[in-house]
């Protein structure tokens, strides 16, 4: 996922702009057992014991579109599409709302098979949805069992792309407690957009080779737009504050590196 995020190292780059593993097939997409997923959704309750989901013909159709469409959506898009569908079926008057493992959120994520690592959903201790700004969509906030949780991308293989004269390798997503985001459709083309990210970073080997040689490990995510019918997306991010804390950079790069965002198009999955 997000392998070409920055326009700014990976030592084994090739002369013709190809990275090792760049053309490998995408990871397998496991289809959920739809009756099991619907049952898990119907059992979903918030911290006050209120039911969150009601199955209708429309919601069944929406679930089929998320999990059984052709071409198949990536696991990452399925995750955000499912949360957006749940969001759409919650009345604003019922917000804020919090769901914990005892309320069935772990079972929903496991039944949906939106994570390649089934152990990861068990690290999520709370999913909250709040309408904190009347002029914006609701905000999701996730809490974890540890202050920092890392998710290996592509079953630990990462994703590679060639940009700025070198291989850009996305290796892990780094989540911190209070990880938050908003989900909405693009008003023009109806692509799913996830933005206003907070407390999440991408770890990997990024940078540039040319007039200036720059190596980076941490990038903050700001916005992701999933392009319908593909495994591609537009990703916006910038150099993370953690990058400057853990690695040495010039004073000039420290000044401008975290200020200027970059948008790229690449495969998006985890």
Backbone as a ProteinNet text record, in pm:
[ID]
protein_1_A
[PRIMARY]
XXXXXXXXXXXXXXXXXXXXXXXXXXXXXXXXXXXXXXXXXXXXXXXXXXXXXXXXXXXXXXXXXXXXXXXXXXXXXXXXXXXXXXXXXXXXXXXXXXXXXXXXXXXXXXXXXXXXXXXXXXXXXXXXXXXXXXXXXXXXXXXXXXXXXXXXXXXXXXXXXXXXXXXXXXXXXXXXXXXXXXXXXXXXXXXXXXXXXXXXXXXXXXXXXXXXXXXXXXXXXXXXXXXXXXXXXXXXXXXXXXXXXXXXXXXXXXXXXXXXXXXXXXXXXX
[TERTIARY]
83.4	0	86.6	43.3	99.1	248.9	296.9	441.4	509.8	441.6	508.9	469.1	449.6	385.2	462.5	593.7	669.4	750.2	768.4	849.5	989.2	1034.5	1162.8	1262.3	1512.9	1591.9	1600.1	1601.5	1612.7	1730.7	1832.6	1960	1954.9	1855.8	1856.5	1770.7	1780.3	1702.1	1773.9	1694.1	1750	1761.5	1837.2	1865.4	1744	1652.6	1541.5	1416	1428.5	1313.9	1224.4	1275.7	1198.1	1248.9	1157.1	1194	1168.2	1247.6	1220.1	1079.9	999.7	863.7	760.5	802.4	710.4	593.5	619.7	515.6	454	482.4	421.5	270.2	196.1	49.9	8.5	-107.2	-153.6	-184.4	-189.3	-221.7	-361.9	-387.2	-520.3	-627.4	-745	-856.9	-952.2	-965.3	-1051.8	-1195.6	-1286.4	-1426.5	-1491.4	-1568.6	-1635	-1754.3	-1793	-1918.5	-2028.1	-2105.8	-2198.9	-2302.3	-2366.1	-2459.6	-2393.3	-2267.5	-2195.7	-2167.3	-2130.2	-2104	-2231.6	-2342.5	-2469.2	-2511.4	-2492.6	-2526.3	-2441.2	-2311.5	-2222.3	-2265.6	-2304.3	-2351.4	-2480.4	-2569.3	-2696.7	-2676.2	-2565.8	-2534.9	-2453.4	-2416.7	-2332.2	-2409.1	-2351.4	-2415	-2312.5	-2360	-2268.4	-2250.5	-2173.4	-2139.8	-2261.7	-2372.1	-2495.3	-2594.5	-2551.9	-2637.4	-2733.9	-2719.5	-2808.6	-2764.1	-2859	-2828.6	-2789.4	-2691.8	-2638.1	-2685	-2709.2	-2733.7	-2872.8	-2938	-3063.6	-3051	-3066.6	-3051.6	-3176.5	-3154.6	-3261.2	-3213	-3300.7	-3259.7	-3154.1	-3167.5	-3070.4	-2933.1	-2927.5	-2797	-2734.1	-2816.1	-2762.5	-2698.4	-2764.6	-2711.5	-2580.5	-2575.8	-2453.9	-2338.9	-2367.9	-2264.6	-2212.8	-2302.8	-2260.7	-2170.4	-2202.1	-2120.4	-1980.7	-1971.1	-1840.2	-1756.9	-1819.1	-1741.5	-1749.6	-1843.2	-1858.4	-1856.5	-1813.7	-1808.1	-1695	-1706.3	-1603.1	-1562.6	-1432.2	-1321.8	-1334	-1269.2	-1278.8	-1207.8	-1272.3	-1208.7	-1096	-995.4	-887.3	-939.8	-864.8	-903.2	-909.9	-817.1	-815.8	-940.6	-977.9	-1099.3	-1221.7	-1226.4	-1339.6	-1356.4	-1244.5	-1249.3	-1317.1	-1271.7	-1329.2	-1470.8	-1498.2	-1633.8	-1731.9	-1690.6	-1777.3	-1805	-1701.9	-1722.6	-1813.5	-1799	-1884.4	-2029.4	-2050.4	-2186.5	-2249.4	-2172.1	-2222.6	-2256.4	-2168	-2189.9	-2319.8	-2344.3	-2463.7	-2592.7	-2584	-2703.4	-2721.8	-2645	-2660.2	-2719.7	-2823.4	-2886.5	-2794.5	-2789.8	-2704.1	-2739.5	-2867.3	-2908.9	-2851.6	-2804.6	-2748	-2598	-2540	-2397.6	-2373.2	-2259.6	-2148.7	-2182.3	-2110.8	-2133.9	-1999.8	-1991.3	-1868.2	-1899.4	-1818.1	-1834.8	-1705.3	-1716.6	-1601.1	-1605.6	-1499	-1500.9	-1621.4	-1663.2	-1780.8	-1907.6	-1906.6	-2022.7	-2021.2	-1914.3	-1912.4	-1831.6	-1755.9	-1682.4	-1572.7	-1509	-1405.4	-1463.9	-1582	-1646.3	-1682.9	-1726.6	-1761.8	-1638.3	-1527.7	-1406	-1348.5	-1357.8	-1310.1	-1398.9	-1530.6	-1623.7	-1608.7	-1575.5	-1559.9	-1429.2	-1333.5	-1202.9	-1134.4	-1141.9	-1080.4	-934	-883.1	-742.1	-677.1	-558.9	-487.2	-434.4	-415.5	-371	-490.1	-547.8	-666.4	-639.8	-512.2	-480.9	-497.7	-492.4	-494.4	-626.1	-744	-868.5	-878.5	-810.5	-816.1	-736.4	-655.3	-579.7	-659.9	-774.8	-861	-952.1	-943.1	-1021.2	-1146.2	-1155	-1271.8	-1278.8	-1401.2	-1427.9	-1534.7	-1501.8	-1594.5	-1633.3	-1757.3	-1805.2	-1872.5	-1829.1	-1882.7	-1903.7	-2003.1	-2029	-1981.3	-1850.3	-1788.8	-1795.9	-1830.3	-1834.6	-1958.2	-2054.8	-2179.3	-2158.3	-2043.8	-2016	-1936.2	-1909	-1828	-1891.9	-1844.5	-1889.7	-1841.4	-1905.8	-1861	-1716.7	-1654.7	-1516.2	-1510.5	-1434.9	-1406.7	-1279.1	-1278.3	-1158	-1140	-1020.5	-991.1	-888.3	-914.8	-819.9	-764.5	-639.4	-571.4	-525.5	-483	-439.6	-301.7	-231.4	-98.3	-87.6	3.3	17.1	53.8	127.2	167.9	147	80.5	54.3	98	177.4	227.2	157.9	123.5	58.9	148.1	209.4	294.8	211.2	256.9	185.2	216.5	113	127.8	194.9	143.1	192.9	343.5	391.6	531.5	621	567.7	648.1	656.3	558.1	552.6	508.7	494	464	570.8	611	718.9	670.5	727.2	706	832.2	851	969.4	931.7	1003	975.3	1098.8	1122	1232.7	1367.7	1385.2	1514.1	1547.8	1449.6	1477.2	1349.4	1366.4	1251.8	1194.9	1064.2	994.4	923.4	955.8	902.5	818.3	688.9	600.5	597	638.7	656.1	551.9	519.2	427.4	339.4	219.6	138.1	157.7	179.1	201.7	83.1	6.6	-110.1	-78.2	-132.4	-121.2	-261.9	-270	-400.6	-464	-593	-662	-655.4	-615.4	-614	-752.6	-758.3	-889.9	-890.2	-1011.6	-1029	-1177	-1204.5	-1341.2	-1356.3	-1476.3	-1503.6	-1619.4	-1604.6	-1709.1	-1693.3	-1797.1	-1782.6	-1731.4	-1654.4	-1615.4	-1740.4	-1762	-1885	-1895.7	-1782.5	-1782.9	-1794.9	-1706.3	-1701.3	-1746.9	-1783.2	-1831.9	-1726.8	-1599.6	-1494.1	-1500.8	-1460.5	-1457	-1332.8	-1352.4	-1243.1	-1232	-1110.6	-1082	-981.6	-1019.4	-929.7	-930.6	-863.9	-849.9	-786.2	-689.2	-618.2	-542.5	-539.2	-457.7	-404.9	-280.1	-214.9	-198.6	-154.4	-116.5	-2.3	93.5	208.4	237.7	308.4	358	507.4	553.2	696	749.5	866.3	926.4	1057.3	1096.3	1216.9	1174.2	1182.1	1139.3	1252.6	1237.6	1336.4	1351.8	1468.8	1495.9	1643.6	1674.5	1811.8	1820.5	1914.7	1926.6	2013.8	1963.8	2038.3	2061.6	1959.2	1972.1	1934.1	2013.4	1981.8	1916	1793.2	1718.7	1665.6	1679.5	1625.5	1526.4	1412	1306.2	1254	1204.1	1138.6	992.7	956.8	822.1	749.6	626.8	542.7	404.4	349.7	213.9	112	4.5	-103.3	-201.8	-253.1	-353.4	-484.2	-472.9	-593.4	-568.3	-670.4	-666.3	-796.6	-787.7	-906.5	-894.9	-989	-988.2	-1053.1	-982.5	-1032.6	-1116.4	-1243.6	-1338.6	-1289.2	-1310.1	-1278.9	-1132.2	-1047.3	-903.1	-850.1	-723.5	-657.3	-570.3	-596.6	-518.1	-591	-514	-573.1	-481.9	-538.7	-460.6	-432.4	-306.1	-263.6	-192.4	-234.2	-171.1	-106.2	17.2	86.9	202.8	269.1	385.5	481.7	603.4	703.9	656.1	666.3	616.8	713.7	658.6	742.1	838.3	793.6	878.7	1005.4	995.6	1111.7	1225.6	1191.6	1294.6	1347.1	1267.9	1313.6	1410.6	1390.4	1467.7	1582.3	1575.6	1679.1	1734.5	1860.6	1925.5	1892.5	1860.8	1834.2	1891	1909.9	1962.3	1861.1	1910.5	1822.1	1719.5	1761.3	1669.9	1555.5	1590.3	1486.1	1394.7	1450.9	1367.5	1266	1306.9	1218.6	1104.7	1137.9	1034.8	973.9	1043.5	1000.3	862.7	830.8	701.2	591.5	626.4	528.6	459.5	530.6	479.4	425.1	294.9	238.8	267.7	255.4	274.5	156.4	110.9	3.2	55.6	28.4	73	-38.5	-24.7	-120.5	-49.5	-103.2	-39.8	-135.8	-87.2	-165.8	-190.7	-313.8	-348.8	-409.1	-338.6	-388.7	-305.8	-337.1	-251.9	-243.4
-120.7	0	125.4	224.5	359.5	364.4	283.1	268.3	391.3	473.8	589	718.3	720.3	833.4	962.8	960.5	1085.1	1104.9	1228.2	1258	1294.7	1242.9	1277.6	1168.8	418.7	405.4	259.1	245.5	102.1	73.5	1.4	-7.6	-93.1	-182.2	-277.1	-230.4	-103.5	-58.1	-95.1	-109.2	-148.8	-29.8	-47.4	64.2	105.9	10.5	41.5	83.6	115.8	163.6	53.7	-67.2	-177.7	-213.4	-238.3	-278.4	-427.4	-495	-635.6	-650.8	-739.5	-764	-664.9	-568.1	-461.9	-516.5	-620.5	-676.4	-803.4	-832.8	-950.4	-935.4	-1045.4	-1035.9	-985.2	-920.5	-870.3	-984.4	-957.8	-1063.4	-1116.9	-1241.9	-1299.5	-1226.8	-1214.8	-1151.2	-1260.5	-1274.4	-1377.6	-1327.1	-1403.3	-1362.9	-1404.1	-1314.7	-1349.6	-1440.9	-1512.4	-1588	-1485.5	-1448.5	-1337.5	-1357.9	-1477	-1496.1	-1477.4	-1521.7	-1505.2	-1358.3	-1284.3	-1141.1	-1066.9	-1097.7	-1031.1	-1061.2	-1186.7	-1223.2	-1144.9	-1128.3	-1051.7	-905.8	-849.7	-710.6	-694.1	-791.6	-783.2	-794.5	-855.5	-867.7	-750.1	-657.7	-544.4	-447.7	-415.2	-324.1	-223.2	-103.8	-2.2	-20.8	67.8	54.4	65.5	120.7	132.9	21.7	-75.3	-188.5	-165	-54.6	-25.8	-101.4	-160.1	-227.4	-123.4	-158.3	-62.9	-94	-219.9	-262.9	-322.3	-288.1	-351.7	-397	-526.6	-580.8	-553.7	-499.2	-475	-523.2	-523.1	-560.4	-462.7	-337	-236.4	-260.7	-291.7	-315.8	-445.3	-544.7	-666.9	-634.7	-550.2	-509.7	-433.6	-346.1	-269	-360.2	-460.3	-554.7	-634.8	-675.6	-747.6	-660.8	-532.6	-441.6	-427.5	-431.2	-418.4	-544.7	-661	-784.2	-878	-856.5	-950.6	-880.8	-756.6	-684.7	-739	-717.4	-755.1	-630.2	-594.4	-660.5	-643.3	-732.4	-732.9	-612.3	-551.2	-440.8	-494.4	-413.1	-453.3	-462.5	-533.9	-547.4	-412.1	-324.2	-191.9	-113.8	-116.3	-45.7	-110.1	-242.1	-310.3	-267.7	-252.1	-208.7	-72.8	23.9	157.8	162.9	84.6	79.5	24.7	-77.3	-134.6	-33.2	38.2	139.6	251.6	286.8	390.8	343.4	216.7	162.1	162.4	123.5	128.3	272.2	364.8	507.3	557.7	519.1	565	514.3	404.6	345.2	381.3	478.4	526.5	666.6	687.6	819.7	916.9	1039.6	1140.8	1164	1150.5	1173.2	1069.7	954	848.8	866.4	969.1	994.3	1089.7	1078.7	986.9	843.5	749.1	607.8	536.5	440.4	365.1	215.8	138.1	-6.9	-71.9	-166.8	-235.8	-383.6	-458.6	-601.5	-675.8	-639.6	-705	-676.7	-569.2	-535.4	-600.4	-675	-753.1	-697.2	-588.3	-529.7	-623	-698.8	-792.3	-899	-951.6	-1055.4	-1003	-876.7	-818.1	-810.9	-760.8	-746.3	-881.7	-980.1	-1114.1	-1177.9	-1161.7	-1219.4	-1154.4	-1024.9	-953	-988	-1042.9	-1081.8	-964.2	-848.2	-728.8	-712.5	-802.5	-799.4	-930.7	-923.3	-1044.6	-1115.9	-1040.8	-1098.5	-1100.3	-1218.6	-1224.2	-1183.6	-1172.1	-1130.7	-980.5	-904.7	-758.8	-705.2	-750.8	-696	-711.2	-811.9	-834.7	-728.9	-650.8	-543.6	-414	-410.1	-291.4	-302.1	-206.2	-212.2	-125.2	-34.5	53.3	118.5	126.5	202.1	305.2	433	540.4	619.4	663.3	748.3	869.3	988.4	1111.8	1215.8	1300.3	1410.6	1537.8	1563.2	1671.3	1806	1804.5	1927.3	1922.7	2013.6	2009.2	2028	2080.5	2105.4	1992.5	1885.1	1776.4	1641.6	1538.4	1402.3	1360.1	1260.2	1211.6	1162.6	1158	1114.5	981.1	887.1	759.8	773.2	713	707.3	564.9	509.5	373.1	375.3	293	273.4	131.8	115.4	-12.9	-61.8	-188	-249.1	-201.5	-129.2	-76.8	64.3	147.3	285.3	292.4	192.5	187.5	46	36	-94	-87.8	-187.3	-190.1	-301.4	-267	-365.1	-387.1	-507.2	-535	-536	-464.1	-452.5	-571.1	-621.9	-733.2	-852.8	-888.6	-1003.5	-996.1	-873.2	-851.2	-828.2	-847.5	-828.5	-681.8	-602.2	-462.6	-447.8	-322.2	-289.6	-194.7	-215.5	-135.9	-61.5	56.6	131.6	212.2	245.6	322.5	469.4	555.9	699.1	774.6	890	976.5	905.7	816.1	752.3	639.3	585.1	477.4	399.9	287	208.3	269.2	284.1	329	206	168.7	46.2	79.6	52	69.3	-62.2	-59.4	-183.9	-204.8	-97.7	-112.2	11.3	-10	100	107.9	226.5	247.4	324.8	259.4	321.7	358	470.9	513	524.4	510.3	524.4	657.6	652	771.8	791.3	687.4	692.1	731.1	835.9	885.3	922.4	930.9	960.6	985.3	1041	1060.4	988	935.7	862.2	928.9	947.5	1013.1	978	995	976.3	1104.2	1088.6	1203.1	1259.1	1389.1	1449.2	1438	1425.6	1425.5	1285	1193.2	1060.9	948.2	978.8	881.9	782.2	807.7	727.8	745.1	642.3	654.2	732.2	832.8	916.5	899.6	877.3	873.5	985	1079.6	1192.7	1234.7	1345.2	1396.4	1292	1217	1116.7	1183.6	1114.2	1159.6	1037.3	1044.7	941.6	809.5	822.4	705.8	747	658	684	560.9	585.7	478.2	464.8	343.2	316	239	277.1	205.3	269	245.4	305	393.4	522.4	619.9	719.9	802.3	906.4	945.7	1000.3	1043.9	1031.2	1016.1	1014.6	1112.5	1207	1306.7	1420.6	1542.3	1658.5	1650.3	1600.5	1578.4	1433.6	1366.8	1231.9	1240.7	1190.6	1197.2	1058.5	1016.4	889.1	916.5	850.8	868.9	733.9	731.4	611.6	633.8	755.5	779.2	889.4	859.7	954.6	956.9	1075.4	1089.9	1085	1012.7	1007.2	1120.1	1177.4	1283.1	1245.9	1181.9	1154.8	1037.8	952.9	842.6	843.2	832.7	819.9	691.1	599.2	471.2	488.7	449.9	464.3	342.2	364.4	256	160.6	31	-70.2	-103.6	-51.9	-78.2	-104.2	-146.1	-156.3	-33.9	71.7	194.4	302.6	401.6	513.6	634.4	748.3	869.9	888.4	910.5	918.6	1050.7	1119.4	1245.5	1230.6	1274.8	1266	1364	1365	1451.9	1384.7	1436	1379.3	1390.8	1279.7	1275.7	1344	1396.4	1455.8	1352.6	1228	1122	1104.1	1129.3	1117	1207.9	1329.5	1425.2	1395.7	1323.8	1286.2	1169	1077.6	954	953.1	1039.6	1039.7	1180	1186.4	1315.2	1368.7	1499.1	1566.5	1707.4	1765.8	1901.8	2000.4	2115.2	2217.7	2262.8	2271	2311.8	2212.8	2082.6	1981.1	1976.4	1996.7	2000.9	2113.8	2223.9	2340.7	2317	2261	2248.4	2108.6	2007.6	1869.5	1838.7	1892.4	1863.8	1959.4	2059	2159.9	2129.8	2063.9	2046.4	1905.2	1889.3	1756.1	1705.9	1576.3	1515.6	1425.2	1423.6	1334.9	1242.8	1113.8	1016.2	916.3	841	737.3	603.1	505.1	374.7	269	145.8	36.4	65.2	40.4	66.4	-60	-118.9	-237.3	-254.7	-362.5	-394.6	-543.6
0	0	0	-71.1	-60.1	-85	-175.9	-189	-245.2	-321.6	-381.6	-319.4	-189.8	-123.8	-132.7	-122.3	-117.6	-244.1	-284.3	-402.1	-357.1	-280.1	-226.6	-266	147.7	25.1	8.4	-95.9	-106.5	-196.4	-143.9	-213.5	-339.3	-350.1	-461	-577.1	-616.5	-730.9	-860.2	-967.2	-1095	-1187.5	-1295.5	-1384.2	-1467.2	-1493	-1581.8	-1506.5	-1381.6	-1306.6	-1255.6	-1242	-1187.9	-1049.3	-959	-823.9	-806	-723.6	-692.9	-634.9	-695.5	-646.8	-694.4	-775.6	-817.6	-899.3	-979.6	-1065.8	-1008.4	-882.1	-819.6	-814.8	-823.4	-813.6	-676.2	-666.3	-537.2	-442.1	-312.5	-215.8	-239.3	-203.4	-225.4	-143.7	-202.8	-134.3	-86.8	43.1	99.7	107	50.5	52.4	184.2	243	368.6	344.9	449.1	449.1	477	375.1	388.7	499.6	511.2	623.3	759.6	772.1	899.2	926.2	821.7	837.7	876.2	810	841.2	984.4	1028.1	1166.2	1265.3	1235	1323.2	1329.4	1214.7	1211.9	1291.9	1282.3	1355.4	1505.8	1547.8	1691	1743.8	1655.2	1694.1	1783.7	1899.3	1994.8	2045.7	2076.4	2129.6	2279.1	2341.3	2483.1	2573.6	2521	2598.7	2567.1	2488.6	2456.7	2342.2	2270.3	2158.4	2033	1962.2	1836.2	1731.6	1649	1551.7	1410.4	1382	1244.4	1227.3	1118	1079.8	935	911.9	777.4	694.3	575.4	479	342.4	245.2	110.2	58	97.7	53.1	113.7	244.3	307.3	254.9	223.2	161.8	27.2	-50.2	-180.7	-163.3	-61.8	-35.7	6	88.3	129.8	11	-76.4	-196.7	-284	-292	-372	-313.2	-179.6	-113.9	-130.8	-109	-97.5	-218.3	-308	-419.1	-554.8	-560	-686.9	-774.1	-902.2	-999.2	-1076.6	-1077.9	-1006.8	-855.4	-783.1	-636.8	-576.5	-478.5	-406.4	-318.2	-292.8	-203.4	-60.8	23.3	163.7	232.6	199.7	261.8	225.6	98.1	58.6	121.7	127.5	190.3	336	407.2	546.9	559.3	480.1	488.8	430.8	326.7	271.6	374.7	449.8	553.2	663.4	708.1	811.5	760.7	633	576.1	569	535	531	670.3	770.9	908.7	946.9	912.1	941	879.3	754.3	683	747.8	821.4	880.4	1027.6	1075.6	1212.8	1209.7	1285.3	1293.1	1366.2	1317	1377.9	1524.4	1557.2	1696	1792.9	1739.6	1823.9	1847.7	1788.3	1806.9	1922.9	1993.6	1968.6	2009	1949.6	1972.4	1981.9	2072.8	2092	2093.2	2023.5	2019.6	2065.3	2157.9	2213.1	2174.6	2200.7	2166.6	2223.7	2344.1	2403.3	2325.1	2246	2164.1	2026.8	1997.8	1875.7	1761.3	1782.1	1670.5	1619.8	1709.4	1665.9	1574.9	1612.2	1532.1	1393.4	1386.2	1256.3	1165.9	1219.5	1139.1	1098.6	1186.7	1152.2	1046.3	1061.3	963.5	827.1	825.5	699.1	628.9	703.1	648.4	578	640.6	581.8	621.7	706.8	744.3	703.4	641.7	606.8	730.8	839	965.9	1061.3	1089.1	1176	1319.9	1358.6	1495.1	1513.1	1403.3	1415.9	1471.9	1427.3	1484.1	1636	1689.2	1833.7	1911	1840	1904.3	1913.8	1845.4	1849.1	1970.3	2061.8	2185.5	2182.1	2084.8	2077.3	1939.5	1886.6	1764.5	1798	1783.5	1818.8	1694.7	1691.8	1583	1645.2	1605.7	1663.6	1555.4	1575.5	1482	1549.7	1539.6	1614.9	1544.8	1414.9	1336.4	1247.6	1267.1	1188.7	1039.3	999.9	858.6	792.6	867.5	812.7	844.8	776.5	805.3	943.9	1004	1135.5	1131.4	1247.9	1258.6	1332.6	1277.7	1343.8	1425.2	1544.8	1627.6	1677.8	1659.2	1702.5	1815	1916.2	2025.7	2016.4	2062.4	2051.7	2189.1	2192.6	2317.7	2360.3	2271.9	2302.4	2245.8	2299.9	2249.5	2102	2053.5	1912.9	1860.7	1746.9	1684.5	1539.2	1497.2	1359.4	1280.6	1155.6	1068.5	946.5	933.4	817.2	688.5	588	461.6	371	305.2	210.5	276.8	395.6	470.6	495.9	518.6	550.7	430.3	308.5	188	147	189.5	149.5	5.2	-37.7	-176.6	-228.3	-353.7	-411.8	-535.3	-555.7	-680	-708.3	-835.5	-875.1	-889	-817.6	-825.4	-780.1	-839.7	-800.2	-805	-904.6	-926.5	-832.8	-762.3	-668.3	-637.2	-571.7	-526.2	-398.4	-397.4	-277.5	-221.3	-97.7	-38.6	84.3	75.7	191	267.9	394.4	470.6	580.4	653.6	766.3	780.6	830.9	880.5	1030.7	1081.2	1224.6	1280.6	1367.8	1429.1	1573.7	1617.3	1756.8	1815.4	1948	2013.3	1976.2	1944.5	1900.6	1750	1675.7	1530	1479.2	1397.2	1354.2	1206.2	1149.9	1007.4	979.8	863	814	680.4	654.6	531.6	459	327.2	249.1	101.9	21	-122.9	-188.1	-294.9	-375.8	-443.5	-434.2	-486.4	-638.3	-706.4	-853.5	-910.4	-866.7	-928	-837.1	-713.7	-614.3	-568.2	-599	-536.5	-385.4	-311	-165.7	-125.3	-39.2	9.6	160.8	208.1	351.8	377.9	463.5	486.5	632.6	658.7	795.2	886.4	831.2	910.9	1024.8	1137.9	1250.7	1323.8	1366.9	1445.9	1369.1	1244.4	1164.4	1072.4	1056.1	969.9	884.8	777.8	692.7	715.6	745	764.4	644.6	597.4	486.4	445	320.6	262.9	147.3	168	68.3	44.4	-57	-77.5	-222.3	-256.1	-392.9	-421.9	-551.1	-598.8	-714.7	-706.3	-811.5	-764	-780.6	-734.5	-583.9	-512.2	-368.4	-339.4	-258.4	-213.8	-76.4	-68.8	56.3	89.4	214.4	261.6	374.6	367.1	466.6	513.2	636.3	689	728.5	771.2	823.1	746.2	707.4	635.1	699.1	720	773.4	659.2	680.6	582	606	498.6	509.2	439.9	322.7	244.1	149.9	134.5	38.5	-39.8	-172.4	-256.8	-337.2	-317.6	-387.6	-525.1	-629.4	-765.8	-800.8	-831.3	-855.9	-964	-937.7	-1036.7	-1051	-959.8	-965.6	-824.9	-818.4	-687.8	-663.8	-741	-734.5	-654	-614.4	-543.7	-544.5	-509.6	-494	-345.3	-314.2	-174.8	-150.4	-45.8	-8.7	128.5	140.3	268	272.9	385.9	403.5	501.6	506.4	595.8	740.8	815	952.9	1049.9	1157.9	1262.9	1320.6	1327.6	1382.4	1299	1168.9	1080.9	1127.7	1166	1207.6	1347.5	1426.9	1559.9	1555.6	1459.7	1459.3	1358.7	1257.4	1153.7	1131	1090.7	1067.7	929	923.7	796.5	802.7	685.8	679.4	738.4	778.8	833.3	729.4	604	497.8	481.8	480.7	464.6	586.9	704.7	824.8	816.2	753.8	744.4	645.5	529.5	424.9	415.3	469.2	449.5	504.1	621.9	682.2	641.3	558.7	521.1	389.3	297.7	162.3	144.8	121.9	99.5	-40.7	-59.2	-190.2	-220.1	-345.1	-387.5	-496	-481.4	-580	-606.5	-714.8	-751	-749.6	-676.9	-669.4	-617.1	-613.4	-555.7	-408.5	-363.9	-224.1	-164	-71	-1	125.5	201.9	316.1	336
[MASK]
++++++++++++++++++++++++++++++++++++++++++++++++++++++++++++++++++++++++++++++++++++++++++++++++++++++++++++++++++++++++++++++++++++++++++++++++++++++++++++++++++++++++++++++++++++++++++++++++++++++++++++++++++++++++++++++++++++++++++++++++++++++++++++++++++++++++++++++

